[in-house]
């Protein structure tokens, strides 16, 4: 799965929210709801059937260099700026 053909789901995290408020099959569907409700937050495409950590390692975007970087604590908090994502303010692309 290359970066250019990432097949995943779009997850919207509202500003200051602890959990996502929506998961969408396409960016277009997500943006329709973001605009409709005037939401502020970040829309990110996540890979299916794997962690972001595993995706980044597979795509050679990250290589663990310390033992602790293979720990559950590290992996469950891992994210990547390489995931396609967009910022919205009051329903508009920022």
PyMOL Python script that loads the backbone (N, CA, C, O; Angstrom):
from pymol import cmd

cmd.read_pdbstr("""\
ATOM      1  N   UNK A   1       0.851  -1.175   0.000  1.00  0.00           N
ATOM      2  CA  UNK A   1       0.000   0.000   0.000  1.00  0.00           C
ATOM      3  C   UNK A   1       0.888   1.227   0.000  1.00  0.00           C
ATOM      4  O   UNK A   1       1.492   1.547   1.024  1.00  0.00           O
ATOM      5  N   UNK A   2       0.982   1.907  -1.099  1.00  0.00           N
ATOM      6  CA  UNK A   2       1.787   3.113  -1.195  1.00  0.00           C
ATOM      7  C   UNK A   2       1.018   4.339  -0.741  1.00  0.00           C
ATOM      8  O   UNK A   2      -0.211   4.313  -0.688  1.00  0.00           O
ATOM      9  N   UNK A   3       1.712   5.397  -0.416  1.00  0.00           N
ATOM     10  CA  UNK A   3       1.088   6.627   0.062  1.00  0.00           C
ATOM     11  C   UNK A   3       0.095   7.171  -0.955  1.00  0.00           C
ATOM     12  O   UNK A   3      -0.953   7.692  -0.575  1.00  0.00           O
ATOM     13  N   UNK A   4       0.408   7.058  -2.229  1.00  0.00           N
ATOM     14  CA  UNK A   4      -0.463   7.615  -3.254  1.00  0.00           C
ATOM     15  C   UNK A   4      -1.749   6.821  -3.449  1.00  0.00           C
ATOM     16  O   UNK A   4      -2.712   7.331  -4.021  1.00  0.00           O
ATOM     17  N   UNK A   5      -1.769   5.573  -2.978  1.00  0.00           N
ATOM     18  CA  UNK A   5      -2.986   4.784  -3.146  1.00  0.00           C
ATOM     19  C   UNK A   5      -3.467   4.228  -1.811  1.00  0.00           C
ATOM     20  O   UNK A   5      -3.994   3.118  -1.743  1.00  0.00           O
ATOM     21  N   UNK A   6      -3.282   5.003  -0.765  1.00  0.00           N
ATOM     22  CA  UNK A   6      -3.761   4.602   0.556  1.00  0.00           C
ATOM     23  C   UNK A   6      -5.261   4.376   0.481  1.00  0.00           C
ATOM     24  O   UNK A   6      -6.009   5.249   0.041  1.00  0.00           O
ATOM     25  N   UNK A   7      -5.688   3.219   0.905  1.00  0.00           N
ATOM     26  CA  UNK A   7      -7.106   2.903   0.928  1.00  0.00           C
ATOM     27  C   UNK A   7      -7.510   2.791   2.380  1.00  0.00           C
ATOM     28  O   UNK A   7      -7.158   1.834   3.069  1.00  0.00           O
ATOM     29  N   UNK A   8      -8.246   3.771   2.829  1.00  0.00           N
ATOM     30  CA  UNK A   8      -8.610   3.764   4.229  1.00  0.00           C
ATOM     31  C   UNK A   8      -9.915   4.477   4.473  1.00  0.00           C
ATOM     32  O   UNK A   8     -10.718   4.686   3.563  1.00  0.00           O
ATOM     33  N   UNK A   9     -10.104   4.839   5.708  1.00  0.00           N
ATOM     34  CA  UNK A   9     -11.287   5.569   6.123  1.00  0.00           C
ATOM     35  C   UNK A   9     -10.889   6.962   6.562  1.00  0.00           C
ATOM     36  O   UNK A   9      -9.769   7.188   7.019  1.00  0.00           O
ATOM     37  N   UNK A  10     -11.811   7.887   6.419  1.00  0.00           N
ATOM     38  CA  UNK A  10     -11.592   9.272   6.820  1.00  0.00           C
ATOM     39  C   UNK A  10     -12.203   9.469   8.203  1.00  0.00           C
ATOM     40  O   UNK A  10     -13.384   9.195   8.418  1.00  0.00           O
ATOM     41  N   UNK A  11     -11.386   9.947   9.132  1.00  0.00           N
ATOM     42  CA  UNK A  11     -11.810  10.126  10.511  1.00  0.00           C
ATOM     43  C   UNK A  11     -11.748  11.615  10.845  1.00  0.00           C
ATOM     44  O   UNK A  11     -10.730  12.270  10.621  1.00  0.00           O
ATOM     45  N   UNK A  12     -12.862  12.147  11.388  1.00  0.00           N
ATOM     46  CA  UNK A  12     -12.884  13.550  11.778  1.00  0.00           C
ATOM     47  C   UNK A  12     -12.785  13.664  13.288  1.00  0.00           C
ATOM     48  O   UNK A  12     -13.599  13.103  14.021  1.00  0.00           O
ATOM     49  N   UNK A  13     -11.769  14.403  13.748  1.00  0.00           N
ATOM     50  CA  UNK A  13     -11.589  14.708  15.163  1.00  0.00           C
ATOM     51  C   UNK A  13     -11.869  16.181  15.367  1.00  0.00           C
ATOM     52  O   UNK A  13     -11.162  17.041  14.840  1.00  0.00           O
ATOM     53  N   UNK A  14     -12.908  16.465  16.136  1.00  0.00           N
ATOM     54  CA  UNK A  14     -13.259  17.846  16.427  1.00  0.00           C
ATOM     55  C   UNK A  14     -12.248  18.499  17.354  1.00  0.00           C
ATOM     56  O   UNK A  14     -11.564  17.818  18.117  1.00  0.00           O
ATOM     57  N   UNK A  15     -12.158  19.805  17.286  1.00  0.00           N
ATOM     58  CA  UNK A  15     -11.246  20.559  18.145  1.00  0.00           C
ATOM     59  C   UNK A  15     -11.536  20.237  19.608  1.00  0.00           C
ATOM     60  O   UNK A  15     -12.685  20.263  20.048  1.00  0.00           O
ATOM     61  N   UNK A  16     -10.481  19.937  20.346  1.00  0.00           N
ATOM     62  CA  UNK A  16     -10.547  19.638  21.789  1.00  0.00           C
ATOM     63  C   UNK A  16     -11.329  18.372  22.119  1.00  0.00           C
ATOM     64  O   UNK A  16     -11.615  18.129  23.292  1.00  0.00           O
ATOM     65  N   UNK A  17     -11.682  17.561  21.133  1.00  0.00           N
ATOM     66  CA  UNK A  17     -12.414  16.321  21.390  1.00  0.00           C
ATOM     67  C   UNK A  17     -11.438  15.202  21.749  1.00  0.00           C
ATOM     68  O   UNK A  17     -10.320  15.145  21.239  1.00  0.00           O
ATOM     69  N   UNK A  18     -11.876  14.334  22.619  1.00  0.00           N
ATOM     70  CA  UNK A  18     -11.037  13.201  23.006  1.00  0.00           C
ATOM     71  C   UNK A  18     -11.196  12.034  22.032  1.00  0.00           C
ATOM     72  O   UNK A  18     -10.268  11.247  21.844  1.00  0.00           O
ATOM     73  N   UNK A  19     -12.361  11.925  21.422  1.00  0.00           N
ATOM     74  CA  UNK A  19     -12.642  10.837  20.497  1.00  0.00           C
ATOM     75  C   UNK A  19     -13.182  11.402  19.181  1.00  0.00           C
ATOM     76  O   UNK A  19     -13.728  12.505  19.167  1.00  0.00           O
ATOM     77  N   UNK A  20     -13.036  10.662  18.073  1.00  0.00           N
ATOM     78  CA  UNK A  20     -13.573  11.129  16.794  1.00  0.00           C
ATOM     79  C   UNK A  20     -15.089  11.294  16.864  1.00  0.00           C
ATOM     80  O   UNK A  20     -15.769  10.600  17.619  1.00  0.00           O
ATOM     81  N   UNK A  21     -15.602  12.224  16.066  1.00  0.00           N
ATOM     82  CA  UNK A  21     -17.062  12.402  16.020  1.00  0.00           C
ATOM     83  C   UNK A  21     -17.649  11.838  14.743  1.00  0.00           C
ATOM     84  O   UNK A  21     -18.870  11.828  14.582  1.00  0.00           O
ATOM     85  N   UNK A  22     -16.806  11.364  13.824  1.00  0.00           N
ATOM     86  CA  UNK A  22     -17.330  10.779  12.601  1.00  0.00           C
ATOM     87  C   UNK A  22     -16.269  10.004  11.834  1.00  0.00           C
ATOM     88  O   UNK A  22     -15.085  10.342  11.855  1.00  0.00           O
ATOM     89  N   UNK A  23     -16.722   8.956  11.157  1.00  0.00           N
ATOM     90  CA  UNK A  23     -15.867   8.129  10.307  1.00  0.00           C
ATOM     91  C   UNK A  23     -16.580   7.997   8.971  1.00  0.00           C
ATOM     92  O   UNK A  23     -17.768   7.681   8.917  1.00  0.00           O
ATOM     93  N   UNK A  24     -15.839   8.245   7.885  1.00  0.00           N
ATOM     94  CA  UNK A  24     -16.446   8.332   6.563  1.00  0.00           C
ATOM     95  C   UNK A  24     -15.688   7.490   5.547  1.00  0.00           C
ATOM     96  O   UNK A  24     -14.480   7.286   5.669  1.00  0.00           O
ATOM     97  N   UNK A  25     -16.405   7.010   4.553  1.00  0.00           N
ATOM     98  CA  UNK A  25     -15.781   6.199   3.508  1.00  0.00           C
ATOM     99  C   UNK A  25     -15.059   7.051   2.472  1.00  0.00           C
ATOM    100  O   UNK A  25     -14.157   6.562   1.793  1.00  0.00           O
ATOM    101  N   UNK A  26     -15.446   8.327   2.341  1.00  0.00           N
ATOM    102  CA  UNK A  26     -14.778   9.213   1.382  1.00  0.00           C
ATOM    103  C   UNK A  26     -14.565  10.587   2.001  1.00  0.00           C
ATOM    104  O   UNK A  26     -15.261  10.973   2.940  1.00  0.00           O
ATOM    105  N   UNK A  27     -13.609  11.310   1.472  1.00  0.00           N
ATOM    106  CA  UNK A  27     -13.356  12.672   1.922  1.00  0.00           C
ATOM    107  C   UNK A  27     -14.556  13.558   1.603  1.00  0.00           C
ATOM    108  O   UNK A  27     -14.926  14.421   2.399  1.00  0.00           O
ATOM    109  N   UNK A  28     -15.150  13.348   0.457  1.00  0.00           N
ATOM    110  CA  UNK A  28     -16.289  14.170   0.023  1.00  0.00           C
ATOM    111  C   UNK A  28     -17.449  14.056   1.010  1.00  0.00           C
ATOM    112  O   UNK A  28     -18.041  15.068   1.384  1.00  0.00           O
ATOM    113  N   UNK A  29     -17.776  12.847   1.431  1.00  0.00           N
ATOM    114  CA  UNK A  29     -18.850  12.667   2.406  1.00  0.00           C
ATOM    115  C   UNK A  29     -18.515  13.361   3.726  1.00  0.00           C
ATOM    116  O   UNK A  29     -19.374  13.992   4.342  1.00  0.00           O
ATOM    117  N   UNK A  30     -17.270  13.237   4.146  1.00  0.00           N
ATOM    118  CA  UNK A  30     -16.847  13.884   5.393  1.00  0.00           C
ATOM    119  C   UNK A  30     -16.986  15.395   5.286  1.00  0.00           C
ATOM    120  O   UNK A  30     -17.503  16.045   6.195  1.00  0.00           O
ATOM    121  N   UNK A  31     -16.526  15.947   4.178  1.00  0.00           N
ATOM    122  CA  UNK A  31     -16.577  17.401   4.011  1.00  0.00           C
ATOM    123  C   UNK A  31     -18.009  17.926   3.947  1.00  0.00           C
ATOM    124  O   UNK A  31     -18.281  19.046   4.380  1.00  0.00           O
ATOM    125  N   UNK A  32     -18.916  17.130   3.415  1.00  0.00           N
ATOM    126  CA  UNK A  32     -20.320  17.522   3.384  1.00  0.00           C
ATOM    127  C   UNK A  32     -20.845  17.712   4.805  1.00  0.00           C
ATOM    128  O   UNK A  32     -21.535  18.692   5.089  1.00  0.00           O
ATOM    129  N   UNK A  33     -20.520  16.778   5.695  1.00  0.00           N
ATOM    130  CA  UNK A  33     -20.974  16.869   7.087  1.00  0.00           C
ATOM    131  C   UNK A  33     -20.244  17.970   7.854  1.00  0.00           C
ATOM    132  O   UNK A  33     -20.848  18.668   8.668  1.00  0.00           O
ATOM    133  N   UNK A  34     -18.960  18.122   7.598  1.00  0.00           N
ATOM    134  CA  UNK A  34     -18.180  19.178   8.259  1.00  0.00           C
ATOM    135  C   UNK A  34     -18.764  20.545   7.919  1.00  0.00           C
ATOM    136  O   UNK A  34     -18.929  21.396   8.793  1.00  0.00           O
ATOM    137  N   UNK A  35     -19.073  20.744   6.648  1.00  0.00           N
ATOM    138  CA  UNK A  35     -19.657  22.017   6.214  1.00  0.00           C
ATOM    139  C   UNK A  35     -21.076  22.184   6.774  1.00  0.00           C
ATOM    140  O   UNK A  35     -21.436  23.255   7.262  1.00  0.00           O
ATOM    141  N   UNK A  36     -21.857  21.136   6.700  1.00  0.00           N
ATOM    142  CA  UNK A  36     -23.256  21.180   7.152  1.00  0.00           C
ATOM    143  C   UNK A  36     -23.378  21.635   8.602  1.00  0.00           C
ATOM    144  O   UNK A  36     -24.259  22.424   8.943  1.00  0.00           O
ATOM    145  N   UNK A  37     -22.478  21.125   9.460  1.00  0.00           N
ATOM    146  CA  UNK A  37     -22.554  21.441  10.885  1.00  0.00           C
ATOM    147  C   UNK A  37     -21.577  22.544  11.321  1.00  0.00           C
ATOM    148  O   UNK A  37     -21.544  22.914  12.495  1.00  0.00           O
ATOM    149  N   UNK A  38     -20.787  23.065  10.382  1.00  0.00           N
ATOM    150  CA  UNK A  38     -19.834  24.123  10.715  1.00  0.00           C
ATOM    151  C   UNK A  38     -18.767  23.671  11.693  1.00  0.00           C
ATOM    152  O   UNK A  38     -18.434  24.392  12.633  1.00  0.00           O
ATOM    153  N   UNK A  39     -18.227  22.468  11.471  1.00  0.00           N
ATOM    154  CA  UNK A  39     -17.291  21.872  12.420  1.00  0.00           C
ATOM    155  C   UNK A  39     -15.871  22.424  12.300  1.00  0.00           C
ATOM    156  O   UNK A  39     -15.446  22.885  11.240  1.00  0.00           O
ATOM    157  N   UNK A  40     -15.160  22.362  13.414  1.00  0.00           N
ATOM    158  CA  UNK A  40     -13.751  22.735  13.472  1.00  0.00           C
ATOM    159  C   UNK A  40     -12.964  21.521  13.956  1.00  0.00           C
ATOM    160  O   UNK A  40     -13.320  20.907  14.962  1.00  0.00           O
ATOM    161  N   UNK A  41     -11.893  21.176  13.240  1.00  0.00           N
ATOM    162  CA  UNK A  41     -11.069  20.041  13.627  1.00  0.00           C
ATOM    163  C   UNK A  41     -10.230  19.559  12.468  1.00  0.00           C
ATOM    164  O   UNK A  41      -9.944  20.305  11.532  1.00  0.00           O
ATOM    165  N   UNK A  42      -9.834  18.285  12.545  1.00  0.00           N
ATOM    166  CA  UNK A  42      -8.935  17.694  11.553  1.00  0.00           C
ATOM    167  C   UNK A  42      -9.558  16.434  10.970  1.00  0.00           C
ATOM    168  O   UNK A  42     -10.055  15.577  11.702  1.00  0.00           O
ATOM    169  N   UNK A  43      -9.525  16.331   9.649  1.00  0.00           N
ATOM    170  CA  UNK A  43      -9.979  15.148   8.916  1.00  0.00           C
ATOM    171  C   UNK A  43      -8.736  14.416   8.420  1.00  0.00           C
ATOM    172  O   UNK A  43      -7.905  14.992   7.718  1.00  0.00           O
ATOM    173  N   UNK A  44      -8.617  13.131   8.793  1.00  0.00           N
ATOM    174  CA  UNK A  44      -7.427  12.351   8.460  1.00  0.00           C
ATOM    175  C   UNK A  44      -7.830  11.028   7.834  1.00  0.00           C
ATOM    176  O   UNK A  44      -8.783  10.386   8.275  1.00  0.00           O
ATOM    177  N   UNK A  45      -7.094  10.622   6.799  1.00  0.00           N
ATOM    178  CA  UNK A  45      -7.308   9.303   6.203  1.00  0.00           C
ATOM    179  C   UNK A  45      -6.410   8.299   6.917  1.00  0.00           C
ATOM    180  O   UNK A  45      -5.187   8.443   6.931  1.00  0.00           O
ATOM    181  N   UNK A  46      -7.032   7.278   7.509  1.00  0.00           N
ATOM    182  CA  UNK A  46      -6.296   6.238   8.224  1.00  0.00           C
ATOM    183  C   UNK A  46      -6.307   4.943   7.425  1.00  0.00           C
ATOM    184  O   UNK A  46      -7.297   4.630   6.764  1.00  0.00           O
ATOM    185  N   UNK A  47      -5.200   4.178   7.482  1.00  0.00           N
ATOM    186  CA  UNK A  47      -5.155   2.896   6.787  1.00  0.00           C
ATOM    187  C   UNK A  47      -6.093   1.895   7.452  1.00  0.00           C
ATOM    188  O   UNK A  47      -6.364   1.983   8.650  1.00  0.00           O
ATOM    189  N   UNK A  48      -6.583   0.947   6.666  1.00  0.00           N
ATOM    190  CA  UNK A  48      -7.449  -0.113   7.178  1.00  0.00           C
ATOM    191  C   UNK A  48      -6.626  -1.325   7.588  1.00  0.00           C
ATOM    192  O   UNK A  48      -5.603  -1.636   6.977  1.00  0.00           O
ATOM    193  N   UNK A  49      -7.079  -1.988   8.608  1.00  0.00           N
ATOM    194  CA  UNK A  49      -6.552  -3.293   9.016  1.00  0.00           C
ATOM    195  C   UNK A  49      -5.109  -3.278   9.494  1.00  0.00           C
ATOM    196  O   UNK A  49      -4.436  -4.309   9.474  1.00  0.00           O
ATOM    197  N   UNK A  50      -4.626  -2.111   9.925  1.00  0.00           N
ATOM    198  CA  UNK A  50      -3.286  -2.035  10.504  1.00  0.00           C
ATOM    199  C   UNK A  50      -3.168  -0.761  11.318  1.00  0.00           C
ATOM    200  O   UNK A  50      -3.943   0.179  11.143  1.00  0.00           O
ATOM    201  N   UNK A  51      -2.199  -0.741  12.200  1.00  0.00           N
ATOM    202  CA  UNK A  51      -1.950   0.469  12.978  1.00  0.00           C
ATOM    203  C   UNK A  51      -1.203   1.482  12.112  1.00  0.00           C
ATOM    204  O   UNK A  51      -0.593   1.128  11.103  1.00  0.00           O
ATOM    205  N   UNK A  52      -1.264   2.739  12.524  1.00  0.00           N
ATOM    206  CA  UNK A  52      -0.504   3.776  11.826  1.00  0.00           C
ATOM    207  C   UNK A  52       0.989   3.457  11.930  1.00  0.00           C
ATOM    208  O   UNK A  52       1.743   3.683  10.983  1.00  0.00           O
ATOM    209  N   UNK A  53       1.407   2.939  13.071  1.00  0.00           N
ATOM    210  CA  UNK A  53       2.800   2.532  13.271  1.00  0.00           C
ATOM    211  C   UNK A  53       3.220   1.527  12.196  1.00  0.00           C
ATOM    212  O   UNK A  53       4.234   1.718  11.526  1.00  0.00           O
ATOM    213  N   UNK A  54       2.437   0.457  12.035  1.00  0.00           N
ATOM    214  CA  UNK A  54       2.756  -0.580  11.048  1.00  0.00           C
ATOM    215  C   UNK A  54       2.766  -0.001   9.632  1.00  0.00           C
ATOM    216  O   UNK A  54       3.636  -0.341   8.830  1.00  0.00           O
ATOM    217  N   UNK A  55       1.809   0.866   9.325  1.00  0.00           N
ATOM    218  CA  UNK A  55       1.754   1.494   8.009  1.00  0.00           C
ATOM    219  C   UNK A  55       3.019   2.312   7.757  1.00  0.00           C
ATOM    220  O   UNK A  55       3.621   2.206   6.688  1.00  0.00           O
ATOM    221  N   UNK A  56       3.427   3.124   8.730  1.00  0.00           N
ATOM    222  CA  UNK A  56       4.613   3.978   8.571  1.00  0.00           C
ATOM    223  C   UNK A  56       5.884   3.146   8.418  1.00  0.00           C
ATOM    224  O   UNK A  56       6.764   3.502   7.633  1.00  0.00           O
ATOM    225  N   UNK A  57       5.988   2.051   9.152  1.00  0.00           N
ATOM    226  CA  UNK A  57       7.154   1.171   9.034  1.00  0.00           C
ATOM    227  C   UNK A  57       7.150   0.497   7.662  1.00  0.00           C
ATOM    228  O   UNK A  57       8.183   0.441   6.995  1.00  0.00           O
ATOM    229  N   UNK A  58       5.997  -0.012   7.242  1.00  0.00           N
ATOM    230  CA  UNK A  58       5.876  -0.683   5.939  1.00  0.00           C
ATOM    231  C   UNK A  58       6.219   0.254   4.789  1.00  0.00           C
ATOM    232  O   UNK A  58       6.853  -0.152   3.815  1.00  0.00           O
ATOM    233  N   UNK A  59       5.796   1.516   4.909  1.00  0.00           N
ATOM    234  CA  UNK A  59       6.056   2.510   3.864  1.00  0.00           C
ATOM    235  C   UNK A  59       7.449   3.141   3.988  1.00  0.00           C
ATOM    236  O   UNK A  59       7.804   4.038   3.224  1.00  0.00           O
ATOM    237  N   UNK A  60       8.230   2.658   4.960  1.00  0.00           N
ATOM    238  CA  UNK A  60       9.587   3.156   5.206  1.00  0.00           C
ATOM    239  C   UNK A  60       9.597   4.649   5.532  1.00  0.00           C
ATOM    240  O   UNK A  60      10.509   5.382   5.149  1.00  0.00           O
ATOM    241  N   UNK A  61       8.556   5.079   6.251  1.00  0.00           N
ATOM    242  CA  UNK A  61       8.463   6.456   6.708  1.00  0.00           C
ATOM    243  C   UNK A  61       8.968   6.590   8.138  1.00  0.00           C
ATOM    244  O   UNK A  61       9.253   7.691   8.607  1.00  0.00           O
ATOM    245  N   UNK A  62       9.077   5.461   8.820  1.00  0.00           N
ATOM    246  CA  UNK A  62       9.580   5.418  10.187  1.00  0.00           C
ATOM    247  C   UNK A  62      10.278   4.089  10.410  1.00  0.00           C
ATOM    248  O   UNK A  62       9.816   3.043   9.953  1.00  0.00           O
ATOM    249  N   UNK A  63      11.395   4.143  11.115  1.00  0.00           N
ATOM    250  CA  UNK A  63      12.122   2.929  11.494  1.00  0.00           C
ATOM    251  C   UNK A  63      12.457   3.035  12.978  1.00  0.00           C
ATOM    252  O   UNK A  63      13.182   3.943  13.384  1.00  0.00           O
ATOM    253  N   UNK A  64      11.938   2.117  13.792  1.00  0.00           N
ATOM    254  CA  UNK A  64      12.258   2.156  15.213  1.00  0.00           C
ATOM    255  C   UNK A  64      13.769   2.081  15.412  1.00  0.00           C
ATOM    256  O   UNK A  64      14.446   1.234  14.829  1.00  0.00           O
ATOM    257  N   UNK A  65      14.282   2.980  16.243  1.00  0.00           N
ATOM    258  CA  UNK A  65      15.722   3.004  16.476  1.00  0.00           C
ATOM    259  C   UNK A  65      16.073   2.705  17.931  1.00  0.00           C
ATOM    260  O   UNK A  65      17.246   2.566  18.279  1.00  0.00           O
ATOM    261  N   UNK A  66      15.050   2.609  18.773  1.00  0.00           N
ATOM    262  CA  UNK A  66      15.241   2.290  20.182  1.00  0.00           C
ATOM    263  C   UNK A  66      14.260   1.190  20.572  1.00  0.00           C
ATOM    264  O   UNK A  66      13.172   1.098  20.003  1.00  0.00           O
ATOM    265  N   UNK A  67      14.631   0.368  21.526  1.00  0.00           N
ATOM    266  CA  UNK A  67      13.780  -0.743  21.961  1.00  0.00           C
ATOM    267  C   UNK A  67      12.387  -0.272  22.386  1.00  0.00           C
ATOM    268  O   UNK A  67      11.390  -0.921  22.073  1.00  0.00           O
ATOM    269  N   UNK A  68      12.318   0.861  23.102  1.00  0.00           N
ATOM    270  CA  UNK A  68      11.013   1.351  23.581  1.00  0.00           C
ATOM    271  C   UNK A  68      10.078   1.726  22.438  1.00  0.00           C
ATOM    272  O   UNK A  68       8.866   1.815  22.638  1.00  0.00           O
ATOM    273  N   UNK A  69      10.620   1.946  21.248  1.00  0.00           N
ATOM    274  CA  UNK A  69       9.773   2.300  20.104  1.00  0.00           C
ATOM    275  C   UNK A  69       9.031   1.097  19.531  1.00  0.00           C
ATOM    276  O   UNK A  69       8.253   1.242  18.589  1.00  0.00           O
ATOM    277  N   UNK A  70       9.261  -0.074  20.084  1.00  0.00           N
ATOM    278  CA  UNK A  70       8.509  -1.271  19.720  1.00  0.00           C
ATOM    279  C   UNK A  70       7.543  -1.678  20.826  1.00  0.00           C
ATOM    280  O   UNK A  70       6.915  -2.734  20.746  1.00  0.00           O
ATOM    281  N   UNK A  71       7.422  -0.850  21.851  1.00  0.00           N
ATOM    282  CA  UNK A  71       6.559  -1.172  22.987  1.00  0.00           C
ATOM    283  C   UNK A  71       5.103  -0.846  22.670  1.00  0.00           C
ATOM    284  O   UNK A  71       4.821   0.024  21.846  1.00  0.00           O
ATOM    285  N   UNK A  72       4.180  -1.544  23.326  1.00  0.00           N
ATOM    286  CA  UNK A  72       2.762  -1.232  23.141  1.00  0.00           C
ATOM    287  C   UNK A  72       2.448   0.229  23.457  1.00  0.00           C
ATOM    288  O   UNK A  72       1.646   0.850  22.759  1.00  0.00           O
ATOM    289  N   UNK A  73       3.063   0.780  24.491  1.00  0.00           N
ATOM    290  CA  UNK A  73       2.812   2.164  24.883  1.00  0.00           C
ATOM    291  C   UNK A  73       3.173   3.134  23.756  1.00  0.00           C
ATOM    292  O   UNK A  73       2.451   4.100  23.513  1.00  0.00           O
ATOM    293  N   UNK A  74       4.277   2.880  23.077  1.00  0.00           N
ATOM    294  CA  UNK A  74       4.713   3.736  21.975  1.00  0.00           C
ATOM    295  C   UNK A  74       3.788   3.555  20.766  1.00  0.00           C
ATOM    296  O   UNK A  74       3.324   4.534  20.181  1.00  0.00           O
ATOM    297  N   UNK A  75       3.528   2.311  20.402  1.00  0.00           N
ATOM    298  CA  UNK A  75       2.733   2.007  19.208  1.00  0.00           C
ATOM    299  C   UNK A  75       1.311   2.543  19.336  1.00  0.00           C
ATOM    300  O   UNK A  75       0.761   3.046  18.357  1.00  0.00           O
ATOM    301  N   UNK A  76       0.707   2.449  20.507  1.00  0.00           N
ATOM    302  CA  UNK A  76      -0.690   2.895  20.660  1.00  0.00           C
ATOM    303  C   UNK A  76      -0.835   4.400  20.657  1.00  0.00           C
ATOM    304  O   UNK A  76      -1.950   4.903  20.516  1.00  0.00           O
ATOM    305  N   UNK A  77       0.266   5.143  20.810  1.00  0.00           N
ATOM    306  CA  UNK A  77       0.225   6.605  20.739  1.00  0.00           C
ATOM    307  C   UNK A  77       0.799   7.130  19.429  1.00  0.00           C
ATOM    308  O   UNK A  77       0.746   8.333  19.173  1.00  0.00           O
ATOM    309  N   UNK A  78       1.341   6.257  18.603  1.00  0.00           N
ATOM    310  CA  UNK A  78       2.033   6.664  17.388  1.00  0.00           C
ATOM    311  C   UNK A  78       1.065   7.246  16.365  1.00  0.00           C
ATOM    312  O   UNK A  78      -0.025   6.716  16.149  1.00  0.00           O
ATOM    313  N   UNK A  79       1.478   8.333  15.748  1.00  0.00           N
ATOM    314  CA  UNK A  79       0.751   8.905  14.622  1.00  0.00           C
ATOM    315  C   UNK A  79       1.785   9.404  13.619  1.00  0.00           C
ATOM    316  O   UNK A  79       2.981   9.392  13.913  1.00  0.00           O
ATOM    317  N   UNK A  80       1.357   9.831  12.471  1.00  0.00           N
ATOM    318  CA  UNK A  80       2.289  10.257  11.438  1.00  0.00           C
ATOM    319  C   UNK A  80       1.764  11.459  10.678  1.00  0.00           C
ATOM    320  O   UNK A  80       0.606  11.487  10.261  1.00  0.00           O
ATOM    321  N   UNK A  81       2.610  12.438  10.503  1.00  0.00           N
ATOM    322  CA  UNK A  81       2.253  13.611   9.693  1.00  0.00           C
ATOM    323  C   UNK A  81       2.145  13.235   8.217  1.00  0.00           C
ATOM    324  O   UNK A  81       1.667  14.028   7.406  1.00  0.00           O
ATOM    325  N   UNK A  82       2.588  12.029   7.869  1.00  0.00           N
ATOM    326  CA  UNK A  82       2.511  11.572   6.475  1.00  0.00           C
ATOM    327  C   UNK A  82       1.099  11.130   6.080  1.00  0.00           C
ATOM    328  O   UNK A  82       0.813  10.962   4.895  1.00  0.00           O
ATOM    329  N   UNK A  83       0.219  10.940   7.065  1.00  0.00           N
ATOM    330  CA  UNK A  83      -1.167  10.621   6.732  1.00  0.00           C
ATOM    331  C   UNK A  83      -1.803  11.853   6.099  1.00  0.00           C
ATOM    332  O   UNK A  83      -1.583  12.978   6.548  1.00  0.00           O
ATOM    333  N   UNK A  84      -2.585  11.631   5.061  1.00  0.00           N
ATOM    334  CA  UNK A  84      -3.265  12.760   4.424  1.00  0.00           C
ATOM    335  C   UNK A  84      -4.274  13.332   5.412  1.00  0.00           C
ATOM    336  O   UNK A  84      -5.098  12.603   5.963  1.00  0.00           O
ATOM    337  N   UNK A  85      -4.203  14.642   5.631  1.00  0.00           N
ATOM    338  CA  UNK A  85      -5.102  15.262   6.600  1.00  0.00           C
ATOM    339  C   UNK A  85      -5.367  16.714   6.220  1.00  0.00           C
ATOM    340  O   UNK A  85      -4.572  17.354   5.531  1.00  0.00           O
ATOM    341  N   UNK A  86      -6.513  17.218   6.691  1.00  0.00           N
ATOM    342  CA  UNK A  86      -6.951  18.570   6.375  1.00  0.00           C
ATOM    343  C   UNK A  86      -7.533  19.212   7.633  1.00  0.00           C
ATOM    344  O   UNK A  86      -8.199  18.548   8.428  1.00  0.00           O
ATOM    345  N   UNK A  87      -7.280  20.490   7.802  1.00  0.00           N
ATOM    346  CA  UNK A  87      -7.776  21.258   8.937  1.00  0.00           C
ATOM    347  C   UNK A  87      -8.983  22.092   8.497  1.00  0.00           C
ATOM    348  O   UNK A  87      -8.999  22.659   7.404  1.00  0.00           O
ATOM    349  N   UNK A  88      -9.982  22.154   9.364  1.00  0.00           N
ATOM    350  CA  UNK A  88     -11.210  22.894   9.083  1.00  0.00           C
ATOM    351  C   UNK A  88     -11.508  23.840  10.240  1.00  0.00           C
ATOM    352  O   UNK A  88     -11.252  23.519  11.400  1.00  0.00           O
ATOM    353  N   UNK A  89     -12.043  24.990   9.916  1.00  0.00           N
ATOM    354  CA  UNK A  89     -12.507  25.937  10.917  1.00  0.00           C
ATOM    355  C   UNK A  89     -13.918  26.373  10.535  1.00  0.00           C
ATOM    356  O   UNK A  89     -14.152  26.871   9.434  1.00  0.00           O
ATOM    357  N   UNK A  90     -14.833  26.182  11.444  1.00  0.00           N
ATOM    358  CA  UNK A  90     -16.242  26.540  11.222  1.00  0.00           C
ATOM    359  C   UNK A  90     -16.775  26.015   9.895  1.00  0.00           C
ATOM    360  O   UNK A  90     -17.490  26.714   9.178  1.00  0.00           O
ATOM    361  N   UNK A  91     -16.414  24.768   9.579  1.00  0.00           N
ATOM    362  CA  UNK A  91     -16.916  24.107   8.379  1.00  0.00           C
ATOM    363  C   UNK A  91     -16.166  24.386   7.100  1.00  0.00           C
ATOM    364  O   UNK A  91     -16.496  23.825   6.055  1.00  0.00           O
ATOM    365  N   UNK A  92     -15.161  25.242   7.159  1.00  0.00           N
ATOM    366  CA  UNK A  92     -14.403  25.610   5.965  1.00  0.00           C
ATOM    367  C   UNK A  92     -12.980  25.067   6.026  1.00  0.00           C
ATOM    368  O   UNK A  92     -12.370  25.037   7.095  1.00  0.00           O
ATOM    369  N   UNK A  93     -12.456  24.643   4.896  1.00  0.00           N
ATOM    370  CA  UNK A  93     -11.065  24.191   4.817  1.00  0.00           C
ATOM    371  C   UNK A  93     -10.160  25.353   5.202  1.00  0.00           C
ATOM    372  O   UNK A  93     -10.238  26.432   4.614  1.00  0.00           O
ATOM    373  N   UNK A  94      -9.309  25.128   6.182  1.00  0.00           N
ATOM    374  CA  UNK A  94      -8.433  26.192   6.682  1.00  0.00           C
ATOM    375  C   UNK A  94      -7.158  26.289   5.844  1.00  0.00           C
ATOM    376  O   UNK A  94      -6.302  27.130   6.118  1.00  0.00           O
TER     377      UNK A  94
END
""", "prot")
cmd.dss("prot")
cmd.show_as("cartoon", "prot")
cmd.util.cbc("prot")
cmd.orient("prot")
